[in-house]
Amino acid sequence: RGRDLTMGEVFEAIGSVAAGTLTEADLAEMEQVACPGPGGCGGQFTANTMAMVMEVIGLSPMGFNSIPAVDPGKASAAERAGTMTMEMLASDIRPSAILKRVAFENAAAAVAASGGSTNAVLHLLALAGEVGVGFTLDDIDRISRRTPLLCDLLPGGRFTAVDMYAAGGTALLTKRLIDAGLIDGSALTVTGRTLAEEVADAIETPGQVVVSATDAPLRSEGGLVVLRGNLAPEGAVTKITAKTITAHRGPARVFDREEDAYEAVIRREIHPGDVVVIRYEGPRGGPGMREMLAVTAAILGEGLGTSVALVTDGRFSGATNGLMVGHVAPEAAVGGPLAGVHDGDIISIDVDTRSLELEGVDLPGRLAGWVARPQDYLGGVFAKYARSVGSAAHGARTS
């Protein structure tokens, strides 16, 4: 019907059907056309965000990852990646030579400028921890504050990853950020060349409107925002687009699992002004830190995307849109502040002040009587994982 669809719109459409603003026949049609072939999800969701990260951080050759799955060049890129691996063995170029602090800063800037997935925060923190690089949530927030949002990509924008590729791809975005002094072009890449050398020949398609110039951004700050406050002493993460509301204050609607929150949205029990709280979904509480895509999409589908906020110690799909705050740490399963929130408590979220607060409540007093919830598993992999996994504020790494 004249517009591209991705799986994100399908999830939102489920909520629209429940709200009576979309028919079952429309939903069925959307399901048939949203995934027309192989490849990753069509927007700047987690897969495409991390594909971009791998190129900008230097671990993948520039331009390889963003080639559309059905493009004839995909097979030759895959073959070239194989031969390059052998060349790296011969020349002794190792990840440790590439993954310096500057590489992580460059990658975070690309995510911020492209409106990429909040999952990139977890992956960058975890990878930095594995290679012994000091890189924190505060670094990511600082970089995002100074980096303008340039890419008009789904879910917050208009265009798909294929449109991004056609406009000039990751190379175009990276060159713009290097030219503006927002990315360090001297960083080493897997090819043995610097990042600046990798993008020197970037070509911008005439008339493209997917990637803005740095002096005419979609938003003056990047898409990644780190919040702190009495609900998130270690931090929480949200993604902001040019359309996202940046402040919200309202009563909490508390749920201890995603499914219960989703059912409440579909039953139309969530109302404008509410703050949906989903807890015990963090790395240890899940266990595994599930994505809250079903409930966030249902909120948008119900038409509540600009009037309802969500706070969770779980995480989100890259397809998530709206004021959705995740990765709240410490998580509820270890007695974090979310464990002390009650229905009706007033929660305030302010992106500009980077704050996430529970108002007028003796939170330490409530938490003093907190008792850990019994788990529904007795042992095995789940139990081992829950015992060994760390905070989302440090990438949810296991030890």
C-alpha positions as a Markdown table, in Angstrom:
| # | Residue | x | y | z |
|---|---|---|---|---|
| 1 | Arg | 0.0 | 0.0 | 0.0 |
| 2 | Gly | 2.9 | 2.3 | -0.7 |
| 3 | Arg | 5.1 | 1.9 | 2.4 |
| 4 | Asp | 7.7 | -0.6 | 3.6 |
| 5 | Leu | 6.8 | -2.8 | 6.6 |
| 6 | Thr | 9.0 | -4.5 | 9.1 |
| 7 | Met | 8.2 | -7.0 | 11.9 |
| 8 | Gly | 8.0 | -4.0 | 14.3 |
| 9 | Glu | 4.9 | -2.8 | 12.7 |
| 10 | Val | 3.4 | -6.3 | 12.8 |
| 11 | Phe | 3.8 | -6.4 | 16.6 |
| 12 | Glu | 2.2 | -2.9 | 16.9 |
| 13 | Ala | -0.6 | -4.0 | 14.7 |
| 14 | Ile | -1.6 | -6.7 | 17.2 |
| 15 | Gly | -2.3 | -4.0 | 19.7 |
| 16 | Ser | -4.2 | -2.0 | 17.0 |
| 17 | Val | -6.4 | -5.0 | 16.4 |
| 18 | Ala | -7.2 | -5.2 | 20.1 |
| 19 | Ala | -8.0 | -1.5 | 20.1 |
| 20 | Gly | -10.3 | -1.8 | 17.1 |
| 21 | Thr | -8.3 | 0.5 | 14.9 |
| 22 | Leu | -7.1 | -2.3 | 12.6 |
| 23 | Thr | -8.9 | -5.3 | 11.1 |
| 24 | Glu | -7.8 | -8.9 | 11.4 |
| 25 | Ala | -7.6 | -9.0 | 7.6 |
| 26 | Asp | -5.2 | -6.0 | 7.6 |
| 27 | Leu | -3.1 | -7.8 | 10.2 |
| 28 | Ala | -3.0 | -11.0 | 8.2 |
| 29 | Glu | -1.8 | -9.0 | 5.1 |
| 30 | Met | 0.9 | -7.3 | 7.1 |
| 31 | Glu | 2.1 | -10.6 | 8.4 |
| 32 | Gln | 2.4 | -11.9 | 4.9 |
| 33 | Val | 4.5 | -9.0 | 3.5 |
| 34 | Ala | 6.6 | -7.8 | 6.5 |
| 35 | Cys | 9.3 | -10.5 | 6.0 |
| 36 | Pro | 9.5 | -11.0 | 2.2 |
| 37 | Gly | 12.8 | -12.9 | 2.2 |
| 38 | Pro | 16.0 | -13.8 | 4.1 |
| 39 | Gly | 18.0 | -11.4 | 6.2 |
| 40 | Gly | 17.8 | -9.4 | 9.4 |
| 41 | Cys | 14.9 | -7.3 | 10.5 |
| 42 | Gly | 14.4 | -4.4 | 8.2 |
| 43 | Gly | 14.9 | -1.4 | 10.5 |
| 44 | Gln | 17.8 | -0.1 | 12.6 |
| 45 | Phe | 16.9 | -2.8 | 15.1 |
| 46 | Thr | 19.5 | -4.9 | 17.0 |
| 47 | Ala | 20.8 | -7.0 | 14.1 |
| 48 | Asn | 21.5 | -4.0 | 11.9 |
| 49 | Thr | 22.7 | -1.9 | 14.8 |
| 50 | Met | 25.3 | -4.5 | 15.7 |
| 51 | Ala | 26.2 | -5.0 | 12.0 |
| 52 | Met | 27.0 | -1.3 | 12.0 |
| 53 | Val | 28.9 | -1.6 | 15.3 |
| 54 | Met | 31.1 | -4.3 | 13.9 |
| 55 | Glu | 32.1 | -2.1 | 11.0 |
| 56 | Val | 32.7 | 1.0 | 13.0 |
| 57 | Ile | 34.5 | -0.7 | 15.8 |
| 58 | Gly | 36.9 | -2.2 | 13.2 |
| 59 | Leu | 36.1 | -5.9 | 13.4 |
| 60 | Ser | 34.4 | -6.1 | 10.1 |
| 61 | Pro | 35.4 | -4.6 | 6.7 |
| 62 | Met | 33.5 | -1.4 | 6.1 |
| 63 | Gly | 30.4 | -2.0 | 3.9 |
| 64 | Phe | 30.3 | -5.8 | 4.2 |
| 65 | Asn | 27.7 | -6.2 | 6.9 |
| 66 | Ser | 25.1 | -3.8 | 5.5 |
| 67 | Ile | 24.8 | -5.4 | 2.0 |
| 68 | Pro | 21.1 | -6.6 | 1.7 |
| 69 | Ala | 20.6 | -10.3 | 2.0 |
| 70 | Val | 19.3 | -10.6 | -1.6 |
| 71 | Asp | 22.0 | -8.4 | -3.1 |
| 72 | Pro | 24.3 | -10.3 | -5.5 |
| 73 | Gly | 27.3 | -8.7 | -3.6 |
| 74 | Lys | 26.5 | -10.6 | -0.4 |
| 75 | Ala | 28.0 | -13.9 | -1.6 |
| 76 | Ser | 31.2 | -12.3 | -2.7 |
| 77 | Ala | 31.5 | -10.3 | 0.6 |
| 78 | Ala | 31.1 | -13.6 | 2.5 |
| 79 | Glu | 33.9 | -15.2 | 0.4 |
| 80 | Arg | 36.1 | -12.2 | 0.8 |
| 81 | Ala | 35.5 | -12.4 | 4.6 |
| 82 | Gly | 36.8 | -16.0 | 4.5 |
| 83 | Thr | 40.0 | -15.1 | 2.7 |
| 84 | Met | 40.5 | -12.1 | 4.9 |
| 85 | Thr | 40.4 | -14.3 | 7.9 |
| 86 | Met | 43.3 | -16.3 | 6.6 |
| 87 | Glu | 45.2 | -13.1 | 5.7 |
| 88 | Met | 44.8 | -11.9 | 9.3 |
| 89 | Leu | 46.3 | -15.1 | 10.6 |
| 90 | Ala | 49.2 | -14.6 | 8.4 |
| 91 | Ser | 49.7 | -11.0 | 9.3 |
| 92 | Asp | 48.9 | -11.5 | 13.0 |
| 93 | Ile | 46.2 | -8.9 | 13.2 |
| 94 | Arg | 44.2 | -9.8 | 16.4 |
| 95 | Pro | 41.1 | -8.4 | 17.9 |
| 96 | Ser | 43.2 | -7.2 | 20.8 |
| 97 | Ala | 45.0 | -4.8 | 18.5 |
| 98 | Ile | 41.7 | -3.3 | 17.3 |
| 99 | Leu | 39.5 | -3.3 | 20.4 |
| 100 | Lys | 41.0 | -0.3 | 22.1 |
| 101 | Arg | 39.0 | 2.3 | 24.0 |
| 102 | Val | 38.8 | 4.6 | 21.0 |
| 103 | Ala | 37.1 | 1.7 | 19.0 |
| 104 | Phe | 34.4 | 1.5 | 21.6 |
| 105 | Glu | 33.9 | 5.2 | 21.6 |
| 106 | Asn | 33.6 | 5.2 | 17.9 |
| 107 | Ala | 31.0 | 2.4 | 17.9 |
| 108 | Ala | 28.9 | 4.2 | 20.6 |
| 109 | Ala | 28.9 | 7.3 | 18.5 |
| 110 | Ala | 27.6 | 5.4 | 15.5 |
| 111 | Val | 24.8 | 3.8 | 17.5 |
| 112 | Ala | 23.8 | 7.2 | 18.9 |
| 113 | Ala | 23.9 | 8.9 | 15.5 |
| 114 | Ser | 21.9 | 6.1 | 13.8 |
| 115 | Gly | 19.2 | 5.8 | 16.5 |
| 116 | Gly | 20.4 | 2.2 | 17.1 |
| 117 | Ser | 19.2 | -0.5 | 19.5 |
| 118 | Thr | 19.7 | -0.2 | 23.3 |
| 119 | Asn | 21.0 | -3.8 | 23.1 |
| 120 | Ala | 24.2 | -2.3 | 21.7 |
| 121 | Val | 24.8 | -0.9 | 25.2 |
| 122 | Leu | 24.8 | -4.4 | 26.7 |
| 123 | His | 27.0 | -5.8 | 24.0 |
| 124 | Leu | 29.6 | -2.9 | 24.0 |
| 125 | Leu | 29.9 | -3.0 | 27.8 |
| 126 | Ala | 30.2 | -6.8 | 27.8 |
| 127 | Leu | 32.8 | -6.8 | 25.0 |
| 128 | Ala | 34.8 | -4.1 | 26.7 |
| 129 | Gly | 34.8 | -6.1 | 29.9 |
| 130 | Glu | 36.0 | -9.2 | 28.1 |
| 131 | Val | 39.0 | -7.4 | 26.6 |
| 132 | Gly | 39.8 | -5.4 | 29.7 |
| 133 | Val | 38.9 | -1.9 | 28.4 |
| 134 | Gly | 37.5 | 0.6 | 30.8 |
| 135 | Phe | 34.2 | 1.6 | 29.2 |
| 136 | Thr | 31.1 | 2.4 | 31.1 |
| 137 | Leu | 27.5 | 3.6 | 30.9 |
| 138 | Asp | 28.7 | 7.1 | 31.7 |
| 139 | Asp | 31.0 | 7.0 | 28.7 |
| 140 | Ile | 28.1 | 5.9 | 26.4 |
| 141 | Asp | 25.9 | 8.7 | 27.8 |
| 142 | Arg | 28.6 | 11.3 | 27.4 |
| 143 | Ile | 29.2 | 10.3 | 23.8 |
| 144 | Ser | 25.5 | 10.3 | 22.9 |
| 145 | Arg | 25.1 | 13.8 | 24.4 |
| 146 | Arg | 27.7 | 15.2 | 22.0 |
| 147 | Thr | 26.6 | 13.2 | 18.9 |
| 148 | Pro | 23.7 | 14.4 | 16.9 |
| 149 | Leu | 21.0 | 12.0 | 15.6 |
| 150 | Leu | 21.5 | 11.8 | 11.9 |
| 151 | Cys | 19.7 | 8.8 | 10.5 |
| 152 | Asp | 16.0 | 8.8 | 9.8 |
| 153 | Leu | 15.6 | 5.0 | 10.4 |
| 154 | Leu | 12.9 | 2.8 | 11.7 |
| 155 | Pro | 11.6 | 2.3 | 14.4 |
| 156 | Gly | 11.7 | 6.0 | 15.2 |
| 157 | Gly | 12.1 | 7.3 | 11.7 |
| 158 | Arg | 10.9 | 6.6 | 8.2 |
| 159 | Phe | 13.4 | 4.4 | 6.4 |
| 160 | Thr | 14.7 | 0.8 | 6.4 |
| 161 | Ala | 18.2 | -0.6 | 6.4 |
| 162 | Val | 18.0 | -1.2 | 2.6 |
| 163 | Asp | 17.3 | 2.6 | 2.2 |
| 164 | Met | 20.4 | 3.3 | 4.4 |
| 165 | Tyr | 22.5 | 1.0 | 2.2 |
| 166 | Ala | 21.2 | 2.8 | -0.9 |
| 167 | Ala | 21.9 | 6.2 | 0.5 |
| 168 | Gly | 25.6 | 5.5 | 1.2 |
| 169 | Gly | 25.5 | 3.1 | 4.1 |
| 170 | Thr | 27.6 | 3.0 | 7.2 |
| 171 | Ala | 30.6 | 4.4 | 5.3 |
| 172 | Leu | 28.7 | 7.6 | 4.6 |
| 173 | Leu | 27.6 | 8.0 | 8.3 |
| 174 | Thr | 31.1 | 7.2 | 9.6 |
| 175 | Lys | 32.7 | 9.7 | 7.2 |
| 176 | Arg | 30.3 | 12.4 | 8.4 |
| 177 | Leu | 31.1 | 11.7 | 12.0 |
| 178 | Ile | 34.9 | 11.7 | 11.3 |
| 179 | Asp | 34.7 | 14.9 | 9.4 |
| 180 | Ala | 32.8 | 16.5 | 12.4 |
| 181 | Gly | 35.4 | 15.3 | 14.9 |
| 182 | Leu | 32.9 | 12.9 | 16.5 |
| 183 | Ile | 34.7 | 9.7 | 15.6 |
| 184 | Asp | 38.5 | 9.1 | 15.7 |
| 185 | Gly | 39.5 | 8.1 | 12.2 |
| 186 | Ser | 42.9 | 6.9 | 13.2 |
| 187 | Ala | 41.5 | 3.7 | 14.8 |
| 188 | Leu | 42.8 | 0.5 | 13.4 |
| 189 | Thr | 40.5 | -1.9 | 11.5 |
| 190 | Val | 40.5 | -5.5 | 10.5 |
| 191 | Thr | 41.8 | -4.6 | 7.0 |
| 192 | Gly | 45.0 | -3.2 | 8.5 |
| 193 | Arg | 43.9 | 0.3 | 7.4 |
| 194 | Thr | 42.6 | 3.1 | 9.6 |
| 195 | Leu | 38.9 | 3.8 | 9.9 |
| 196 | Ala | 39.4 | 7.0 | 8.0 |
| 197 | Glu | 41.0 | 5.2 | 5.1 |
| 198 | Glu | 38.2 | 2.7 | 5.1 |
| 199 | Val | 35.6 | 5.4 | 4.5 |
| 200 | Ala | 37.6 | 7.9 | 2.4 |
| 201 | Asp | 35.8 | 6.8 | -0.8 |
| 202 | Ala | 32.3 | 6.8 | 0.8 |
| 203 | Ile | 29.7 | 7.8 | -1.9 |
| 204 | Glu | 26.6 | 9.7 | -1.0 |
| 205 | Thr | 23.7 | 9.0 | -3.4 |
| 206 | Pro | 22.5 | 12.4 | -4.8 |
| 207 | Gly | 19.2 | 13.5 | -3.2 |
| 208 | Gln | 19.2 | 10.9 | -0.4 |
| 209 | Val | 17.3 | 12.0 | 2.7 |
| 210 | Val | 18.2 | 9.0 | 5.0 |
| 211 | Val | 21.4 | 10.4 | 6.5 |
| 212 | Ser | 21.3 | 14.1 | 7.5 |
| 213 | Ala | 24.3 | 16.4 | 7.5 |
| 214 | Thr | 25.9 | 17.1 | 10.9 |
| 215 | Asp | 24.8 | 20.7 | 10.8 |
| 216 | Ala | 21.2 | 19.8 | 10.1 |
| 217 | Pro | 20.5 | 16.8 | 12.4 |
| 218 | Leu | 17.2 | 15.3 | 13.3 |
| 219 | Arg | 18.0 | 15.9 | 16.9 |
| 220 | Ser | 21.0 | 17.7 | 18.6 |
| 221 | Glu | 21.8 | 14.7 | 20.8 |
| 222 | Gly | 22.1 | 11.0 | 20.0 |
| 223 | Gly | 19.5 | 8.3 | 20.6 |
| 224 | Leu | 21.1 | 6.6 | 23.7 |
| 225 | Val | 20.3 | 8.0 | 27.1 |
| 226 | Val | 21.4 | 6.8 | 30.5 |
| 227 | Leu | 19.1 | 7.6 | 33.4 |
| 228 | Arg | 19.9 | 7.5 | 37.2 |
| 229 | Gly | 18.0 | 8.1 | 40.3 |
| 230 | Asn | 16.6 | 6.3 | 43.4 |
| 231 | Leu | 15.0 | 3.7 | 41.0 |
| 232 | Ala | 18.2 | 3.1 | 39.1 |
| 233 | Pro | 21.3 | 3.8 | 41.2 |
| 234 | Glu | 23.5 | 1.9 | 38.8 |
| 235 | Gly | 21.8 | 3.3 | 35.8 |
| 236 | Ala | 19.0 | 2.5 | 33.2 |
| 237 | Val | 18.9 | 3.0 | 29.5 |
| 238 | Thr | 16.4 | 4.4 | 27.0 |
| 239 | Lys | 16.4 | 5.3 | 23.4 |
| 240 | Ile | 15.1 | 8.7 | 22.2 |
| 241 | Thr | 14.1 | 9.6 | 18.6 |
| 242 | Ala | 13.0 | 12.8 | 17.1 |
| 243 | Lys | 9.4 | 11.8 | 18.0 |
| 244 | Thr | 9.8 | 10.4 | 21.6 |
| 245 | Ile | 8.3 | 12.2 | 24.6 |
| 246 | Thr | 11.2 | 13.2 | 26.9 |
| 247 | Ala | 9.4 | 13.5 | 30.2 |
| 248 | His | 6.6 | 11.6 | 32.0 |
| 249 | Arg | 5.2 | 11.5 | 35.5 |
| 250 | Gly | 2.5 | 9.1 | 36.5 |
| 251 | Pro | 1.2 | 6.2 | 38.7 |
| 252 | Ala | 2.9 | 2.9 | 38.5 |
| 253 | Arg | 1.2 | -0.2 | 37.3 |
| 254 | Val | 3.4 | -3.0 | 38.6 |
| 255 | Phe | 3.8 | -6.5 | 37.0 |
| 256 | Asp | 6.2 | -9.3 | 37.9 |
| 257 | Arg | 6.4 | -10.8 | 34.4 |
| 258 | Glu | 6.0 | -9.6 | 30.9 |
| 259 | Glu | 3.0 | -11.8 | 30.0 |
| 260 | Asp | 0.9 | -10.2 | 32.8 |
| 261 | Ala | 1.7 | -6.7 | 31.6 |
| 262 | Tyr | 0.9 | -7.6 | 28.0 |
| 263 | Glu | -2.5 | -9.0 | 29.0 |
| 264 | Ala | -3.3 | -5.9 | 30.9 |
| 265 | Val | -2.5 | -3.7 | 27.8 |
| 266 | Ile | -4.6 | -6.0 | 25.5 |
| 267 | Arg | -7.5 | -5.9 | 28.0 |
| 268 | Arg | -7.3 | -2.1 | 27.9 |
| 269 | Glu | -6.5 | -1.8 | 31.6 |
| 270 | Ile | -3.6 | 0.5 | 31.0 |
| 271 | His | -4.6 | 4.2 | 30.7 |
| 272 | Pro | -3.0 | 7.4 | 29.6 |
| 273 | Gly | -0.6 | 8.7 | 32.2 |
| 274 | Asp | 0.4 | 5.3 | 33.6 |
| 275 | Val | 3.9 | 4.0 | 34.1 |
| 276 | Val | 4.0 | 0.3 | 33.4 |
| 277 | Val | 6.6 | -1.4 | 35.6 |
| 278 | Ile | 7.8 | -4.9 | 34.7 |
| 279 | Arg | 10.2 | -6.3 | 37.2 |
| 280 | Tyr | 12.0 | -9.6 | 37.9 |
| 281 | Glu | 12.9 | -9.8 | 34.2 |
| 282 | Gly | 16.6 | -8.8 | 34.6 |
| 283 | Pro | 19.7 | -10.9 | 33.9 |
| 284 | Arg | 19.2 | -12.9 | 37.1 |
| 285 | Gly | 15.5 | -12.6 | 37.6 |
| 286 | Gly | 14.4 | -13.8 | 34.2 |
| 287 | Pro | 16.8 | -15.4 | 34.1 |
| 288 | Gly | 18.2 | -14.1 | 30.9 |
| 289 | Met | 16.9 | -10.5 | 30.6 |
| 290 | Arg | 14.1 | -11.1 | 28.0 |
| 291 | Glu | 13.1 | -8.5 | 25.5 |
| 292 | Met | 9.8 | -6.7 | 26.3 |
| 293 | Leu | 8.8 | -6.3 | 22.6 |
| 294 | Ala | 5.3 | -7.8 | 22.9 |
| 295 | Val | 4.1 | -5.3 | 25.5 |
| 296 | Thr | 5.9 | -2.3 | 24.2 |
| 297 | Ala | 4.4 | -2.9 | 20.7 |
| 298 | Ala | 1.0 | -3.4 | 22.2 |
| 299 | Ile | 1.2 | -0.1 | 24.0 |
| 300 | Leu | 1.9 | 1.6 | 20.7 |
| 301 | Gly | -0.7 | -0.3 | 18.9 |
| 302 | Glu | -3.3 | 0.7 | 21.5 |
| 303 | Gly | -2.5 | 4.4 | 20.7 |
| 304 | Leu | -0.7 | 4.9 | 24.1 |
| 305 | Gly | 2.8 | 5.5 | 22.7 |
| 306 | Thr | 2.9 | 9.2 | 23.7 |
| 307 | Ser | 0.9 | 8.9 | 27.0 |
| 308 | Val | 2.3 | 5.8 | 28.7 |
| 309 | Ala | 5.8 | 5.0 | 29.8 |
| 310 | Leu | 7.4 | 1.7 | 30.7 |
| 311 | Val | 10.2 | 0.9 | 33.1 |
| 312 | Thr | 11.8 | -2.5 | 33.4 |
| 313 | Asp | 14.9 | -4.4 | 34.5 |
| 314 | Gly | 14.5 | -6.4 | 31.3 |
| 315 | Arg | 15.6 | -5.2 | 27.9 |
| 316 | Phe | 14.0 | -4.3 | 24.6 |
| 317 | Ser | 14.0 | -5.3 | 21.0 |
| 318 | Gly | 15.6 | -2.8 | 18.7 |
| 319 | Ala | 12.1 | -2.4 | 17.2 |
| 320 | Thr | 10.9 | -0.7 | 20.4 |
| 321 | Asn | 9.5 | 2.8 | 20.1 |
| 322 | Gly | 8.3 | 5.3 | 22.7 |
| 323 | Leu | 9.5 | 6.2 | 26.2 |
| 324 | Met | 10.6 | 2.8 | 27.3 |
| 325 | Val | 13.3 | 2.6 | 30.1 |
| 326 | Gly | 15.1 | -0.7 | 30.4 |
| 327 | His | 18.2 | -2.3 | 32.0 |
| 328 | Val | 17.3 | -0.8 | 35.4 |
| 329 | Ala | 20.0 | -1.7 | 37.8 |
| 330 | Pro | 20.3 | -3.2 | 40.3 |
| 331 | Glu | 17.5 | -5.5 | 39.2 |
| 332 | Ala | 14.6 | -6.5 | 41.3 |
| 333 | Ala | 15.8 | -10.1 | 41.7 |
| 334 | Val | 18.7 | -9.0 | 43.9 |
| 335 | Gly | 16.6 | -6.6 | 45.9 |
| 336 | Gly | 17.0 | -3.6 | 43.6 |
| 337 | Pro | 14.7 | -0.6 | 44.0 |
| 338 | Leu | 12.1 | -1.8 | 41.5 |
| 339 | Ala | 11.3 | -4.6 | 44.0 |
| 340 | Gly | 9.9 | -1.9 | 46.4 |
| 341 | Val | 7.5 | -0.2 | 43.9 |
| 342 | His | 3.8 | -0.5 | 44.6 |
| 343 | Asp | 0.8 | 0.1 | 42.4 |
| 344 | Gly | -0.1 | 3.7 | 42.4 |
| 345 | Asp | 3.3 | 5.0 | 43.4 |
| 346 | Ile | 4.3 | 8.1 | 41.4 |
| 347 | Ile | 7.3 | 7.6 | 39.1 |
| 348 | Ser | 8.9 | 10.5 | 37.2 |
| 349 | Ile | 11.1 | 10.2 | 34.1 |
| 350 | Asp | 13.1 | 13.1 | 32.7 |
| 351 | Val | 15.4 | 12.6 | 29.8 |
| 352 | Asp | 16.8 | 16.1 | 29.9 |
| 353 | Thr | 17.9 | 15.7 | 33.6 |
| 354 | Arg | 18.7 | 12.0 | 33.1 |
| 355 | Ser | 16.6 | 11.1 | 36.1 |
| 356 | Leu | 14.4 | 8.2 | 37.0 |
| 357 | Glu | 12.7 | 8.7 | 40.4 |
| 358 | Leu | 10.1 | 7.2 | 42.7 |
| 359 | Glu | 8.5 | 10.1 | 44.5 |
| 360 | Gly | 7.5 | 10.5 | 48.1 |
| 361 | Val | 8.2 | 6.9 | 49.2 |
| 362 | Asp | 10.6 | 5.5 | 51.9 |
| 363 | Leu | 12.1 | 3.1 | 49.5 |
| 364 | Pro | 14.9 | 1.9 | 51.8 |
| 365 | Gly | 12.2 | 1.2 | 54.4 |
| 366 | Arg | 10.2 | -0.9 | 52.0 |
| 367 | Leu | 13.2 | -2.8 | 50.7 |
| 368 | Ala | 14.3 | -3.7 | 54.3 |
| 369 | Gly | 11.5 | -6.2 | 54.4 |
| 370 | Trp | 12.1 | -7.6 | 50.9 |
| 371 | Val | 12.3 | -11.3 | 50.4 |
| 372 | Ala | 13.7 | -12.9 | 47.3 |
| 373 | Arg | 11.0 | -14.6 | 45.1 |
| 374 | Pro | 11.2 | -18.4 | 44.8 |
| 375 | Gln | 12.3 | -19.5 | 41.3 |
| 376 | Asp | 10.3 | -21.9 | 39.2 |
| 377 | Tyr | 13.4 | -24.0 | 38.4 |
| 378 | Leu | 15.3 | -26.3 | 40.7 |
| 379 | Gly | 18.8 | -26.3 | 39.1 |
| 380 | Gly | 20.5 | -26.9 | 35.8 |
| 381 | Val | 21.6 | -24.3 | 33.3 |
| 382 | Phe | 19.1 | -21.7 | 34.5 |
| 383 | Ala | 20.3 | -21.9 | 38.1 |
| 384 | Lys | 23.9 | -21.8 | 37.1 |
| 385 | Tyr | 23.4 | -18.8 | 34.9 |
| 386 | Ala | 21.4 | -16.9 | 37.5 |
| 387 | Arg | 24.1 | -17.4 | 40.1 |
| 388 | Ser | 26.9 | -16.3 | 37.8 |
| 389 | Val | 25.4 | -13.4 | 35.8 |
| 390 | Gly | 26.3 | -9.8 | 36.7 |
| 391 | Ser | 24.5 | -6.5 | 36.5 |
| 392 | Ala | 23.2 | -5.1 | 33.2 |
| 393 | Ala | 25.1 | -1.9 | 34.2 |
| 394 | His | 28.2 | -3.8 | 33.3 |
| 395 | Gly | 27.0 | -5.8 | 30.3 |
| 396 | Ala | 25.3 | -8.7 | 32.1 |
| 397 | Arg | 28.5 | -10.7 | 31.9 |
| 398 | Thr | 28.8 | -14.1 | 33.5 |
| 399 | Ser | 31.7 | -15.0 | 35.8 |
